[in-house]
């Protein structure tokens, strides 16, 4: 019975954390995929679509593409 209570208490905080991480990842993934598609960068689009990195890969792409486009404008 004690194990069931322990599992319940663990799940009570774990489920919201997973839901928040899923929303975080989905938002960054959508922005990253949108920007890579607009920039005709198929490799980035595929990588962002396939790998679930909790938003790290899309964030990396967004910041690298900003730096790259800023250099082109100079």
Phi, psi and omega per residue, in radians:
X1 nan -0.626 -3.141
X2 -1.163 -0.622 3.106
X3 -1.129 -0.637 3.113
X4 -1.157 -0.700 3.097
X5 -1.150 -0.678 3.117
X6 -1.149 -0.737 3.102
X7 -1.115 -0.739 3.137
X8 -1.100 -0.751 3.140
X9 -1.188 -0.622 3.095
X10 -1.161 -0.785 -3.137
X11 -1.164 -0.505 -3.100
X12 -1.123 -0.504 3.076
X13 -1.795 -0.377 -3.093
X14 -1.294 -0.681 -3.115
X15 -1.103 -0.812 3.080
X16 -1.098 -0.622 3.113
X17 -1.116 -0.763 3.117
X18 -1.120 -0.714 3.133
X19 -1.114 -0.741 3.121
X20 -1.132 -0.759 3.108
X21 -1.111 -0.633 3.113
X22 -1.155 -0.737 3.091
X23 -1.141 -0.743 3.105
X24 -1.013 -0.862 -3.114
X25 -1.120 -0.745 -3.125
X26 -1.103 -0.743 -3.136
X27 -1.117 -0.853 -3.140
X28 -1.164 -0.656 3.136
X29 -1.112 -0.732 3.139
X30 -1.096 -0.787 -3.141
X31 -1.149 -0.780 3.136
X32 -1.094 -0.749 3.132
X33 -1.166 -0.682 3.128
X34 -1.080 -0.844 -3.101
X35 -1.170 -0.700 3.138
X36 -1.180 -0.603 3.091
X37 -1.187 -0.717 3.127
X38 -1.162 -0.510 3.137
X39 -1.611 0.126 -3.138
X40 0.946 0.772 3.112
X41 -1.938 1.491 -3.039
X42 -1.086 -0.695 -3.119
X43 -1.069 -0.792 3.103
X44 -1.118 -0.743 -3.142
X45 -0.999 -0.819 -3.122
X46 -1.153 -0.768 3.138
X47 -1.086 -0.770 3.132
X48 -1.126 -0.667 -3.130
X49 -1.190 -0.637 -3.029
X50 -1.475 -0.818 -2.990
X51 -1.561 2.260 3.061
X52 -1.704 1.825 -3.043
X53 -2.091 0.430 -3.114
X54 0.951 0.660 3.054
X55 1.523 -0.076 -3.057
X56 -1.169 -0.821 -3.118
X57 -1.118 -0.815 3.097
X58 -1.096 -0.671 3.121
X59 -1.106 -0.765 3.106
X60 -1.029 -0.811 3.132
X61 -1.060 -0.813 -3.085
X62 -1.048 -0.799 -3.130
X63 -1.231 -0.649 3.097
X64 -1.192 -0.666 -3.138
X65 -1.248 -0.530 3.064
X66 -1.150 -0.780 3.138
X67 -1.097 -0.707 -3.121
X68 -1.159 -0.734 -3.126
X69 -1.266 -0.531 3.081
X70 -1.178 -0.663 3.111
X71 -1.174 -0.609 3.130
X72 -1.175 -0.594 -3.100
X73 -1.296 -0.422 -3.130
X74 -1.310 nan nan
